[in-house]
Amino acid sequence: MKEKKISVLIVDDNALYTKRMQVLLDELHNVYPVSIAATYKDAAKKLETQDHDLVLLDINLPDGNGIDLLKEIKNPHHNRKRDVIMVSNKVDAFYRNECKKFGATYFFDKTNDFEKVADLLSGTYGLS
């Protein structure tokens, strides 16, 4: 039986982070394709026109707030269900709780939990 590929959209304006994450995800056999959006507007457009199973989403975006985008992704009027993993440097309890409240599947510290995203997608945490 052929394994289902997980399509991923990384939404983050930090080019170094997105490149590192893309390289990490490209090494996983069950992830393809990986797309990148650096702004809220670009992410919204890609989510509307492309099919993604998973969104890796930062809170701070140059033209909007990742929590607002999370709310939009999780809005029940969308026919497409997507998992959202918040990956941010804003790691205090307030942000974690807000993201969970609005439907984030996981919340990772961008600096300290970088490798956990790959572990999660490769099956260690059970998302795949």
N, CA, C and O atoms as CSV, one atom per row, in Angstrom:
chain,resi,resn,atom,element,x,y,z
A,1,MET,N,N,0.834,-1.179,0.000
A,1,MET,CA,C,0.000,0.000,0.000
A,1,MET,C,C,0.879,1.243,0.000
A,1,MET,O,O,1.850,1.333,0.752
A,2,LYS,N,N,0.531,2.186,-0.841
A,2,LYS,CA,C,1.315,3.410,-0.966
A,2,LYS,C,C,1.014,4.361,0.197
A,2,LYS,O,O,-0.144,4.614,0.529
A,3,GLU,N,N,2.082,4.877,0.805
A,3,GLU,CA,C,1.942,5.792,1.933
A,3,GLU,C,C,1.474,7.161,1.452
A,3,GLU,O,O,1.966,7.680,0.451
A,4,LYS,N,N,0.515,7.741,2.178
A,4,LYS,CA,C,0.013,9.060,1.833
A,4,LYS,C,C,1.074,10.110,2.144
A,4,LYS,O,O,1.695,10.089,3.207
A,5,LYS,N,N,1.266,11.007,1.221
A,5,LYS,CA,C,2.188,12.121,1.422
A,5,LYS,C,C,1.451,13.256,2.125
A,5,LYS,O,O,0.273,13.502,1.869
A,6,ILE,N,N,2.153,13.929,2.999
A,6,ILE,CA,C,1.608,15.084,3.719
A,6,ILE,C,C,2.108,16.341,3.017
A,6,ILE,O,O,3.314,16.572,2.937
A,7,SER,N,N,1.187,17.149,2.511
A,7,SER,CA,C,1.592,18.421,1.902
A,7,SER,C,C,1.622,19.486,2.996
A,7,SER,O,O,0.710,19.583,3.817
A,8,VAL,N,N,2.686,20.279,2.989
A,8,VAL,CA,C,2.941,21.225,4.082
A,8,VAL,C,C,3.112,22.635,3.533
A,8,VAL,O,O,3.772,22.848,2.516
A,9,LEU,N,N,2.507,23.589,4.223
A,9,LEU,CA,C,2.730,25.009,3.956
A,9,LEU,C,C,3.405,25.606,5.185
A,9,LEU,O,O,2.859,25.550,6.287
A,10,ILE,N,N,4.590,26.175,4.995
A,10,ILE,CA,C,5.300,26.874,6.063
A,10,ILE,C,C,4.977,28.359,5.916
A,10,ILE,O,O,5.213,28.950,4.862
A,11,VAL,N,N,4.434,28.958,6.978
A,11,VAL,CA,C,4.087,30.380,6.951
A,11,VAL,C,C,4.950,31.092,7.979
A,11,VAL,O,O,4.702,31.019,9.182
A,12,ASP,N,N,5.973,31.786,7.477
A,12,ASP,CA,C,6.930,32.457,8.354
A,12,ASP,C,C,7.746,33.431,7.516
A,12,ASP,O,O,8.113,33.112,6.385
A,13,ASP,N,N,8.030,34.596,8.044
A,13,ASP,CA,C,8.798,35.600,7.286
A,13,ASP,C,C,10.305,35.505,7.532
A,13,ASP,O,O,11.072,36.274,6.952
A,14,ASN,N,N,10.735,34.581,8.378
A,14,ASN,CA,C,12.158,34.401,8.641
A,14,ASN,C,C,12.726,33.434,7.599
A,14,ASN,O,O,12.507,32.226,7.683
A,15,ALA,N,N,13.449,33.968,6.626
A,15,ALA,CA,C,13.944,33.165,5.507
A,15,ALA,C,C,14.902,32.065,5.961
A,15,ALA,O,O,14.885,30.969,5.400
A,16,LEU,N,N,15.720,32.333,6.948
A,16,LEU,CA,C,16.643,31.317,7.445
A,16,LEU,C,C,15.873,30.140,8.050
A,16,LEU,O,O,16.178,28.980,7.773
A,17,TYR,N,N,14.883,30.450,8.868
A,17,TYR,CA,C,14.063,29.401,9.473
A,17,TYR,C,C,13.328,28.588,8.409
A,17,TYR,O,O,13.345,27.357,8.450
A,18,THR,N,N,12.687,29.261,7.466
A,18,THR,CA,C,11.910,28.535,6.457
A,18,THR,C,C,12.807,27.643,5.608
A,18,THR,O,O,12.417,26.530,5.255
A,19,LYS,N,N,13.990,28.115,5.281
A,19,LYS,CA,C,14.914,27.291,4.490
A,19,LYS,C,C,15.354,26.071,5.289
A,19,LYS,O,O,15.368,24.959,4.761
A,20,ARG,N,N,15.709,26.264,6.545
A,20,ARG,CA,C,16.113,25.140,7.399
A,20,ARG,C,C,14.978,24.125,7.548
A,20,ARG,O,O,15.205,22.917,7.478
A,21,MET,N,N,13.759,24.624,7.755
A,21,MET,CA,C,12.615,23.733,7.925
A,21,MET,C,C,12.307,22.998,6.620
A,21,MET,O,O,11.981,21.812,6.636
A,22,GLN,N,N,12.410,23.696,5.505
A,22,GLN,CA,C,12.148,23.051,4.221
A,22,GLN,C,C,13.155,21.924,3.966
A,22,GLN,O,O,12.773,20.841,3.524
A,23,VAL,N,N,14.417,22.173,4.240
A,23,VAL,CA,C,15.441,21.140,4.069
A,23,VAL,C,C,15.139,19.944,4.979
A,23,VAL,O,O,15.241,18.794,4.552
A,24,LEU,N,N,14.773,20.214,6.213
A,24,LEU,CA,C,14.450,19.155,7.167
A,24,LEU,C,C,13.258,18.326,6.677
A,24,LEU,O,O,13.293,17.097,6.726
A,25,LEU,N,N,12.216,18.993,6.209
A,25,LEU,CA,C,11.014,18.290,5.756
A,25,LEU,C,C,11.230,17.558,4.440
A,25,LEU,O,O,10.648,16.497,4.213
A,26,ASP,N,N,12.062,18.120,3.577
A,26,ASP,CA,C,12.357,17.464,2.297
A,26,ASP,C,C,13.043,16.112,2.496
A,26,ASP,O,O,12.995,15.258,1.611
A,27,GLU,N,N,13.669,15.917,3.634
A,27,GLU,CA,C,14.338,14.645,3.929
A,27,GLU,C,C,13.361,13.550,4.357
A,27,GLU,O,O,13.721,12.373,4.382
A,28,LEU,N,N,12.134,13.930,4.690
A,28,LEU,CA,C,11.144,12.951,5.135
A,28,LEU,C,C,10.449,12.333,3.935
A,28,LEU,O,O,10.026,13.048,3.027
A,29,HIS,N,N,10.327,11.024,3.922
A,29,HIS,CA,C,9.730,10.324,2.784
A,29,HIS,C,C,8.224,10.525,2.676
A,29,HIS,O,O,7.655,10.295,1.609
A,30,ASN,N,N,7.561,10.949,3.753
A,30,ASN,CA,C,6.114,11.101,3.716
A,30,ASN,C,C,5.650,12.559,3.582
A,30,ASN,O,O,4.462,12.838,3.740
A,31,VAL,N,N,6.555,13.476,3.298
A,31,VAL,CA,C,6.204,14.888,3.156
A,31,VAL,C,C,6.511,15.351,1.746
A,31,VAL,O,O,7.655,15.293,1.297
A,32,TYR,N,N,5.464,15.820,1.038
A,32,TYR,CA,C,5.635,16.391,-0.295
A,32,TYR,C,C,4.293,16.916,-0.779
A,32,TYR,O,O,3.287,16.220,-0.640
A,33,PRO,N,N,4.243,18.055,-1.312
A,33,PRO,CA,C,5.291,19.066,-1.424
A,33,PRO,C,C,5.343,19.962,-0.189
A,33,PRO,O,O,4.471,19.917,0.679
A,34,VAL,N,N,6.396,20.775,-0.143
A,34,VAL,CA,C,6.548,21.787,0.897
A,34,VAL,C,C,6.505,23.145,0.206
A,34,VAL,O,O,7.308,23.427,-0.684
A,35,SER,N,N,5.555,23.987,0.628
A,35,SER,CA,C,5.436,25.343,0.096
A,35,SER,C,C,5.756,26.332,1.201
A,35,SER,O,O,5.700,26.006,2.387
A,36,ILE,N,N,6.093,27.547,0.790
A,36,ILE,CA,C,6.435,28.592,1.757
A,36,ILE,C,C,5.658,29.863,1.439
A,36,ILE,O,O,5.508,30.250,0.280
A,37,ALA,N,N,5.171,30.498,2.492
A,37,ALA,CA,C,4.548,31.814,2.395
A,37,ALA,C,C,5.177,32.689,3.470
A,37,ALA,O,O,5.279,32.284,4.628
A,38,ALA,N,N,5.601,33.895,3.083
A,38,ALA,CA,C,6.281,34.783,4.032
A,38,ALA,C,C,5.349,35.826,4.638
A,38,ALA,O,O,5.737,36.538,5.564
A,39,THR,N,N,4.127,35.922,4.126
A,39,THR,CA,C,3.187,36.924,4.630
A,39,THR,C,C,1.817,36.300,4.852
A,39,THR,O,O,1.516,35.227,4.329
A,40,TYR,N,N,1.008,36.976,5.622
A,40,TYR,CA,C,-0.384,36.563,5.856
A,40,TYR,C,C,-1.127,36.494,4.529
A,40,TYR,O,O,-1.819,35.515,4.248
A,41,LYS,N,N,-0.985,37.525,3.724
A,41,LYS,CA,C,-1.702,37.607,2.451
A,41,LYS,C,C,-1.297,36.468,1.513
A,41,LYS,O,O,-2.154,35.838,0.893
A,42,ASP,N,N,-0.006,36.208,1.411
A,42,ASP,CA,C,0.479,35.127,0.557
A,42,ASP,C,C,-0.026,33.774,1.072
A,42,ASP,O,O,-0.426,32.917,0.284
A,43,ALA,N,N,-0.006,33.589,2.375
A,43,ALA,CA,C,-0.491,32.336,2.960
A,43,ALA,C,C,-1.974,32.142,2.677
A,43,ALA,O,O,-2.397,31.049,2.298
A,44,ALA,N,N,-2.766,33.195,2.858
A,44,ALA,CA,C,-4.206,33.096,2.601
A,44,ALA,C,C,-4.471,32.715,1.147
A,44,ALA,O,O,-5.352,31.904,0.863
A,45,LYS,N,N,-3.715,33.297,0.240
A,45,LYS,CA,C,-3.883,32.982,-1.185
A,45,LYS,C,C,-3.517,31.525,-1.464
A,45,LYS,O,O,-4.244,30.824,-2.168
A,46,LYS,N,N,-2.394,31.071,-0.915
A,46,LYS,CA,C,-1.978,29.686,-1.133
A,46,LYS,C,C,-2.961,28.701,-0.514
A,46,LYS,O,O,-3.224,27.645,-1.088
A,47,LEU,N,N,-3.502,29.035,0.643
A,47,LEU,CA,C,-4.475,28.153,1.278
A,47,LEU,C,C,-5.768,28.076,0.471
A,47,LEU,O,O,-6.462,27.060,0.492
A,48,GLU,N,N,-6.081,29.139,-0.228
A,48,GLU,CA,C,-7.281,29.171,-1.061
A,48,GLU,C,C,-7.091,28.416,-2.374
A,48,GLU,O,O,-8.032,27.809,-2.886
A,49,THR,N,N,-5.881,28.452,-2.916
A,49,THR,CA,C,-5.652,27.908,-4.256
A,49,THR,C,C,-4.888,26.591,-4.281
A,49,THR,O,O,-4.826,25.938,-5.323
A,50,GLN,N,N,-4.309,26.190,-3.159
A,50,GLN,CA,C,-3.529,24.955,-3.102
A,50,GLN,C,C,-4.047,24.074,-1.979
A,50,GLN,O,O,-4.653,24.549,-1.019
A,51,ASP,N,N,-3.800,22.799,-2.121
A,51,ASP,CA,C,-4.258,21.834,-1.135
A,51,ASP,C,C,-3.113,21.486,-0.191
A,51,ASP,O,O,-2.104,20.929,-0.624
A,52,HIS,N,N,-3.256,21.804,1.086
A,52,HIS,CA,C,-2.238,21.500,2.090
A,52,HIS,C,C,-2.882,20.719,3.229
A,52,HIS,O,O,-3.979,21.052,3.678
A,53,ASP,N,N,-2.194,19.683,3.691
A,53,ASP,CA,C,-2.677,18.907,4.824
A,53,ASP,C,C,-2.306,19.548,6.148
A,53,ASP,O,O,-3.012,19.408,7.146
A,54,LEU,N,N,-1.186,20.253,6.136
A,54,LEU,CA,C,-0.614,20.781,7.367
A,54,LEU,C,C,-0.046,22.169,7.125
A,54,LEU,O,O,0.559,22.437,6.087
A,55,VAL,N,N,-0.250,23.051,8.104
A,55,VAL,CA,C,0.318,24.395,8.050
A,55,VAL,C,C,1.210,24.566,9.274
A,55,VAL,O,O,0.771,24.365,10.406
A,56,LEU,N,N,2.472,24.939,9.037
A,56,LEU,CA,C,3.379,25.348,10.109
A,56,LEU,C,C,3.307,26.862,10.151
A,56,LEU,O,O,3.698,27.525,9.190
A,57,LEU,N,N,2.819,27.416,11.240
A,57,LEU,CA,C,2.417,28.818,11.265
A,57,LEU,C,C,3.075,29.585,12.404
A,57,LEU,O,O,3.005,29.186,13.567
A,58,ASP,N,N,3.711,30.688,12.048
A,58,ASP,CA,C,4.292,31.597,13.035
A,58,ASP,C,C,3.216,32.588,13.486
A,58,ASP,O,O,2.249,32.821,12.761
A,59,ILE,N,N,3.375,33.156,14.649
A,59,ILE,CA,C,2.420,34.149,15.146
A,59,ILE,C,C,2.685,35.508,14.519
A,59,ILE,O,O,1.749,36.171,14.071
A,60,ASN,N,N,3.945,35.937,14.477
A,60,ASN,CA,C,4.278,37.258,13.944
A,60,ASN,C,C,4.509,37.176,12.442
A,60,ASN,O,O,5.436,36.510,11.979
A,61,LEU,N,N,3.667,37.853,11.697
A,61,LEU,CA,C,3.821,37.968,10.253
A,61,LEU,C,C,3.853,39.451,9.907
A,61,LEU,O,O,3.246,40.256,10.613
A,62,PRO,N,N,4.545,39.829,8.840
A,62,PRO,CA,C,4.707,41.259,8.559
A,62,PRO,C,C,3.402,41.999,8.261
A,62,PRO,O,O,3.322,43.210,8.467
A,63,ASP,N,N,2.396,41.300,7.786
A,63,ASP,CA,C,1.156,41.976,7.414
A,63,ASP,C,C,-0.060,41.413,8.137
A,63,ASP,O,O,-1.191,41.593,7.687
A,64,GLY,N,N,0.165,40.744,9.237
A,64,GLY,CA,C,-0.960,40.184,9.969
A,64,GLY,C,C,-0.492,39.341,11.135
A,64,GLY,O,O,0.691,39.301,11.473
A,65,ASN,N,N,-1.456,38.672,11.736
A,65,ASN,CA,C,-1.205,37.892,12.932
A,65,ASN,C,C,-1.509,36.428,12.633
A,65,ASN,O,O,-2.569,36.104,12.097
A,66,GLY,N,N,-0.580,35.553,12.981
A,66,GLY,CA,C,-0.760,34.136,12.736
A,66,GLY,C,C,-1.953,33.541,13.465
A,66,GLY,O,O,-2.552,32.580,12.981
A,67,ILE,N,N,-2.310,34.095,14.622
A,67,ILE,CA,C,-3.484,33.597,15.341
A,67,ILE,C,C,-4.744,33.912,14.544
A,67,ILE,O,O,-5.667,33.100,14.505
A,68,ASP,N,N,-4.794,35.071,13.914
A,68,ASP,CA,C,-5.940,35.390,13.056
A,68,ASP,C,C,-6.016,34.434,11.869
A,68,ASP,O,O,-7.102,34.010,11.475
A,69,LEU,N,N,-4.869,34.102,11.309
A,69,LEU,CA,C,-4.852,33.151,10.201
A,69,LEU,C,C,-5.266,31.762,10.688
A,69,LEU,O,O,-5.976,31.048,9.979
A,70,LEU,N,N,-4.837,31.377,11.873
A,70,LEU,CA,C,-5.264,30.114,12.472
A,70,LEU,C,C,-6.789,30.075,12.579
A,70,LEU,O,O,-7.409,29.074,12.220
A,71,LYS,N,N,-7.390,31.146,13.065
A,71,LYS,CA,C,-8.849,31.208,13.179
A,71,LYS,C,C,-9.507,31.024,11.815
A,71,LYS,O,O,-10.517,30.330,11.699
A,72,GLU,N,N,-8.944,31.637,10.798
A,72,GLU,CA,C,-9.499,31.522,9.455
A,72,GLU,C,C,-9.366,30.093,8.928
A,72,GLU,O,O,-10.306,29.557,8.342
A,73,ILE,N,N,-8.210,29.483,9.135
A,73,ILE,CA,C,-7.991,28.104,8.679
A,73,ILE,C,C,-8.968,27.156,9.362
A,73,ILE,O,O,-9.490,26.239,8.728
A,74,LYS,N,N,-9.214,27.367,10.634
A,74,LYS,CA,C,-10.080,26.483,11.414
A,74,LYS,C,C,-11.551,26.867,11.356
A,74,LYS,O,O,-12.381,26.206,11.980
A,75,ASN,N,N,-11.888,27.910,10.629
A,75,ASN,CA,C,-13.272,28.339,10.491
A,75,ASN,C,C,-14.100,27.197,9.911
A,75,ASN,O,O,-13.708,26.607,8.904
A,76,PRO,N,N,-15.229,26.876,10.522
A,76,PRO,CA,C,-16.012,25.729,10.065
A,76,PRO,C,C,-16.580,25.867,8.648
A,76,PRO,O,O,-16.998,24.865,8.068
A,77,HIS,N,N,-16.608,27.062,8.081
A,77,HIS,CA,C,-17.160,27.200,6.727
A,77,HIS,C,C,-16.223,26.634,5.662
A,77,HIS,O,O,-16.630,26.440,4.516
A,78,HIS,N,N,-14.971,26.370,6.036
A,78,HIS,CA,C,-14.039,25.755,5.089
A,78,HIS,C,C,-14.345,24.265,4.976
A,78,HIS,O,O,-14.544,23.587,5.984
A,79,ASN,N,N,-14.381,23.773,3.776
A,79,ASN,CA,C,-14.623,22.347,3.557
A,79,ASN,C,C,-13.381,21.521,3.845
A,79,ASN,O,O,-13.484,20.324,4.114
A,80,ARG,N,N,-12.226,22.131,3.794
A,80,ARG,CA,C,-10.947,21.425,3.922
A,80,ARG,C,C,-10.479,21.458,5.361
A,80,ARG,O,O,-10.338,22.529,5.950
A,81,LYS,N,N,-10.237,20.291,5.929
A,81,LYS,CA,C,-9.678,20.224,7.280
A,81,LYS,C,C,-8.160,20.156,7.166
A,81,LYS,O,O,-7.613,19.365,6.398
A,82,ARG,N,N,-7.498,20.997,7.941
A,82,ARG,CA,C,-6.036,21.043,7.962
A,82,ARG,C,C,-5.555,21.050,9.402
A,82,ARG,O,O,-6.168,21.666,10.274
A,83,ASP,N,N,-4.457,20.362,9.635
A,83,ASP,CA,C,-3.797,20.478,10.929
A,83,ASP,C,C,-2.932,21.721,10.897
A,83,ASP,O,O,-2.362,22.067,9.862
A,84,VAL,N,N,-2.835,22.392,12.033
A,84,VAL,CA,C,-1.989,23.578,12.151
A,84,VAL,C,C,-1.062,23.380,13.338
A,84,VAL,O,O,-1.497,23.107,14.457
A,85,ILE,N,N,0.218,23.524,13.064
A,85,ILE,CA,C,1.224,23.509,14.122
A,85,ILE,C,C,1.767,24.930,14.228
A,85,ILE,O,O,2.348,25.458,13.279
A,86,MET,N,N,1.571,25.532,15.374
A,86,MET,CA,C,2.127,26.853,15.617
A,86,MET,C,C,3.595,26.668,15.991
A,86,MET,O,O,3.932,25.865,16.862
A,87,VAL,N,N,4.458,27.422,15.320
A,87,VAL,CA,C,5.894,27.364,15.570
A,87,VAL,C,C,6.346,28.809,15.746
A,87,VAL,O,O,6.444,29.562,14.778
A,88,SER,N,N,6.619,29.185,16.994
A,88,SER,CA,C,6.852,30.596,17.280
A,88,SER,C,C,7.877,30.776,18.381
A,88,SER,O,O,8.167,29.853,19.143
A,89,ASN,N,N,8.420,31.980,18.450
A,89,ASN,CA,C,9.274,32.361,19.575
A,89,ASN,C,C,8.451,32.946,20.711
A,89,ASN,O,O,8.971,33.161,21.806
A,90,LYS,N,N,7.179,33.204,20.464
A,90,LYS,CA,C,6.271,33.691,21.513
A,90,LYS,C,C,5.706,32.470,22.220
A,90,LYS,O,O,4.656,31.952,21.838
A,91,VAL,N,N,6.406,32.015,23.250
A,91,VAL,CA,C,6.092,30.716,23.829
A,91,VAL,C,C,5.448,30.775,25.216
A,91,VAL,O,O,5.285,29.741,25.864
A,92,ASP,N,N,5.084,31.957,25.669
A,92,ASP,CA,C,4.492,31.998,27.001
A,92,ASP,C,C,3.094,31.384,26.979
A,92,ASP,O,O,2.515,31.155,25.917
A,93,ALA,N,N,2.571,31.125,28.166
A,93,ALA,CA,C,1.296,30.407,28.311
A,93,ALA,C,C,0.145,31.103,27.596
A,93,ALA,O,O,-0.738,30.427,27.067
A,94,PHE,N,N,0.129,32.426,27.564
A,94,PHE,CA,C,-0.958,33.141,26.895
A,94,PHE,C,C,-1.064,32.728,25.432
A,94,PHE,O,O,-2.144,32.378,24.956
A,95,TYR,N,N,0.053,32.771,24.723
A,95,TYR,CA,C,0.031,32.424,23.298
A,95,TYR,C,C,-0.280,30.943,23.083
A,95,TYR,O,O,-1.038,30.590,22.179
A,96,ARG,N,N,0.298,30.090,23.902
A,96,ARG,CA,C,0.006,28.653,23.788
A,96,ARG,C,C,-1.486,28.395,23.968
A,96,ARG,O,O,-2.093,27.654,23.194
A,97,ASN,N,N,-2.075,29.011,24.997
A,97,ASN,CA,C,-3.496,28.811,25.282
A,97,ASN,C,C,-4.378,29.374,24.169
A,97,ASN,O,O,-5.362,28.745,23.779
A,98,GLU,N,N,-4.034,30.548,23.659
A,98,GLU,CA,C,-4.817,31.140,22.564
A,98,GLU,C,C,-4.791,30.234,21.333
A,98,GLU,O,O,-5.824,30.008,20.703
A,99,CYS,N,N,-3.627,29.725,21.000
A,99,CYS,CA,C,-3.498,28.870,19.814
A,99,CYS,C,C,-4.264,27.567,19.995
A,99,CYS,O,O,-4.929,27.112,19.064
A,100,LYS,N,N,-4.187,26.972,21.145
A,100,LYS,CA,C,-4.953,25.744,21.417
A,100,LYS,C,C,-6.449,26.032,21.353
A,100,LYS,O,O,-7.216,25.252,20.789
A,101,LYS,N,N,-6.861,27.167,21.941
A,101,LYS,CA,C,-8.273,27.533,21.960
A,101,LYS,C,C,-8.833,27.658,20.545
A,101,LYS,O,O,-9.990,27.315,20.304
A,102,PHE,N,N,-8.023,28.144,19.615
A,102,PHE,CA,C,-8.501,28.361,18.253
A,102,PHE,C,C,-8.178,27.205,17.304
A,102,PHE,O,O,-8.352,27.327,16.092
A,103,GLY,N,N,-7.708,26.087,17.856
A,103,GLY,CA,C,-7.620,24.883,17.054
A,103,GLY,C,C,-6.255,24.405,16.624
A,103,GLY,O,O,-6.165,23.485,15.811
A,104,ALA,N,N,-5.184,24.994,17.135
A,104,ALA,CA,C,-3.847,24.497,16.781
A,104,ALA,C,C,-3.687,23.070,17.303
A,104,ALA,O,O,-4.069,22.760,18.432
A,105,THR,N,N,-3.122,22.221,16.470
A,105,THR,CA,C,-2.908,20.834,16.850
A,105,THR,C,C,-1.751,20.719,17.837
A,105,THR,O,O,-1.813,19.957,18.801
A,106,TYR,N,N,-0.700,21.486,17.582
A,106,TYR,CA,C,0.485,21.523,18.444
A,106,TYR,C,C,1.016,22.949,18.481
A,106,TYR,O,O,0.687,23.771,17.626
A,107,PHE,N,N,1.842,23.229,19.485
A,107,PHE,CA,C,2.525,24.516,19.602
A,107,PHE,C,C,3.972,24.213,19.969
A,107,PHE,O,O,4.248,23.614,21.008
A,108,PHE,N,N,4.890,24.634,19.103
A,108,PHE,CA,C,6.306,24.389,19.356
A,108,PHE,C,C,7.073,25.699,19.445
A,108,PHE,O,O,6.766,26.671,18.755
A,109,ASP,N,N,8.079,25.699,20.312
A,109,ASP,CA,C,9.024,26.800,20.414
A,109,ASP,C,C,9.943,26.717,19.192
A,109,ASP,O,O,10.628,25.714,18.992
A,110,LYS,N,N,9.953,27.765,18.385
A,110,LYS,CA,C,10.708,27.767,17.136
A,110,LYS,C,C,12.194,27.472,17.357
A,110,LYS,O,O,12.822,26.801,16.538
A,111,THR,N,N,12.745,27.961,18.439
A,111,THR,CA,C,14.170,27.799,18.704
A,111,THR,C,C,14.494,26.439,19.309
A,111,THR,O,O,15.398,25.751,18.835
A,112,ASN,N,N,13.769,26.047,20.347
A,112,ASN,CA,C,14.127,24.854,21.104
A,112,ASN,C,C,13.474,23.564,20.616
A,112,ASN,O,O,13.976,22.479,20.909
A,113,ASP,N,N,12.372,23.656,19.881
A,113,ASP,CA,C,11.640,22.467,19.465
A,113,ASP,C,C,11.733,22.213,17.960
A,113,ASP,O,O,10.904,21.494,17.402
A,114,PHE,N,N,12.721,22.789,17.311
A,114,PHE,CA,C,12.841,22.719,15.849
A,114,PHE,C,C,12.734,21.282,15.331
A,114,PHE,O,O,11.980,21.023,14.392
A,115,GLU,N,N,13.463,20.364,15.918
A,115,GLU,CA,C,13.499,18.977,15.451
A,115,GLU,C,C,12.194,18.232,15.722
A,115,GLU,O,O,11.908,17.238,15.056
A,116,LYS,N,N,11.402,18.692,16.682
A,116,LYS,CA,C,10.166,17.992,17.027
A,116,LYS,C,C,9.170,17.984,15.873
A,116,LYS,O,O,8.353,17.069,15.771
A,117,VAL,N,N,9.227,18.987,15.007
A,117,VAL,CA,C,8.316,19.015,13.857
A,117,VAL,C,C,8.585,17.818,12.963
A,117,VAL,O,O,7.649,17.135,12.546
A,118,ALA,N,N,9.835,17.556,12.665
A,118,ALA,CA,C,10.191,16.400,11.827
A,118,ALA,C,C,9.831,15.097,12.532
A,118,ALA,O,O,9.335,14.169,11.894
A,119,ASP,N,N,10.073,15.014,13.836
A,119,ASP,CA,C,9.707,13.820,14.582
A,119,ASP,C,C,8.199,13.572,14.494
A,119,ASP,O,O,7.756,12.440,14.302
A,120,LEU,N,N,7.435,14.625,14.634
A,120,LEU,CA,C,5.984,14.528,14.566
A,120,LEU,C,C,5.547,14.017,13.193
A,120,LEU,O,O,4.722,13.109,13.100
A,121,LEU,N,N,6.091,14.591,12.151
A,121,LEU,CA,C,5.680,14.224,10.812
A,121,LEU,C,C,6.178,12.844,10.395
A,121,LEU,O,O,5.565,12.197,9.546
A,122,SER,N,N,7.253,12.400,10.965
A,122,SER,CA,C,7.757,11.069,10.617
A,122,SER,C,C,7.048,9.979,11.418
A,122,SER,O,O,7.324,8.795,11.227
A,123,GLY,N,N,6.146,10.362,12.302
A,123,GLY,CA,C,5.345,9.379,13.018
A,123,GLY,C,C,5.630,9.248,14.489
A,123,GLY,O,O,4.871,8.594,15.205
A,124,THR,N,N,6.705,9.850,14.967
A,124,THR,CA,C,7.051,9.722,16.375
A,124,THR,C,C,5.939,10.247,17.286
A,124,THR,O,O,5.688,9.683,18.350
A,125,TYR,N,N,5.274,11.329,16.867
A,125,TYR,CA,C,4.215,11.900,17.682
A,125,TYR,C,C,2.827,11.547,17.172
A,125,TYR,O,O,1.831,11.999,17.738
A,126,GLY,N,N,2.742,10.751,16.120
A,126,GLY,CA,C,1.455,10.206,15.716
A,126,GLY,C,C,0.615,11.033,14.764
A,126,GLY,O,O,-0.560,10.716,14.580
A,127,LEU,N,N,1.153,12.077,14.146
A,127,LEU,CA,C,0.346,12.880,13.230
A,127,LEU,C,C,0.237,12.252,11.864
A,127,LEU,O,O,-0.813,12.346,11.229
A,128,SER,N,N,1.287,11.616,11.393
A,128,SER,CA,C,1.311,11.119,10.011
A,128,SER,C,C,0.305,10.007,9.774
A,128,SER,O,O,0.207,9.489,8.662
